[in-house]
Amino acid sequence: MVIVIFFLLAMAPNQLAIHSPNIPSGPALTSPNFQHWLGTDDLGIDLWAQICHGAQISMMVGLGTAFLAVGGGSILGVFAGYYGGKIDGWLMRLIDLMMVIPELPTMIVLGSFFGPSMVNIMIVLTLFSWTRPARIIRSKVISIKEENYVKVTESYGGGFIYITRRHFLPQTFPLIMVSFIKLVSKAIVAEASLAFLGLGDPTSKSWGLILNHAMSFQGIYFIEFWKWWILFPLLCIMTMVLAISFISKEIENLLC
């Protein structure tokens, strides 16, 4: 139910929000009321409109990053697991190297180098998210290719594409789905972290950017504005990540 609500917010932010997320629509720092459901920020911009558009950004980054990382990692994992040899050796060394690199500091550096845009954020997040799916799929493919029915298929001329479509993909699909859902929540948190540090797309209204704007306001710790300016986007991030985690756990128990 929670995911459905956030999905609706992401699909129709302009229809669900009366005011603009970029143009002031009332007095600055207004508390929640009937006209501004979640209040306004220091520029008088409606926070409910920003939250709705932030859901769209989070969904887009989460789903896009997970699709690229899981898709690319799965393809590499199938190749490495099936062919083995030097391909497998080089891939494993690359995975080991990527997994020992500290993610957040490196993402901050790369985010600063590539510049603050949504596409660049997705690319940076993908670079540090494909290794785990690749390792999991590789291990599964190695065990599958030793089965007798796969060896019989190869003896009758079945090629890599055919074996992947008929045997590898059906048996690794549950692992791919679980990895995909887990990476969605990871990407949402990572995007919010980068945006909170000022490395997000300044033209978007992501939840992390809302927090960055709020925390940079002088005196935020000594006034009551934090009750709606900081609390609501933070609750959105936490609620979405927890909901996705619960769904991932249920799907993992169901499929695996």
Secondary structure, DSSP 8 states (H G I E B T S, - for coil): -HHHHHHHHHH-HHHH-SS-SSS--S-TT--S-SSSTT-B-TT--BHHHHHHHHHHHHHHHHHHHHHHHHHHHHHHHHHHHHH-HHHHHHHHHHHHHHHHS-HHHHHHHHHHHH-S-HHHHHHHHHHTTSHHHHHHHHHHHHHHTTSHHHHHHHHTT--HHHHIIIIIHHHHHHHHHHHHHHHHHHHHHHHHHHHHTT-S-TTS--HHHHHHHHHTSTTTTTSTTHHHHTHHHHHHHHHHHHHHHHHHHHHHHHH-
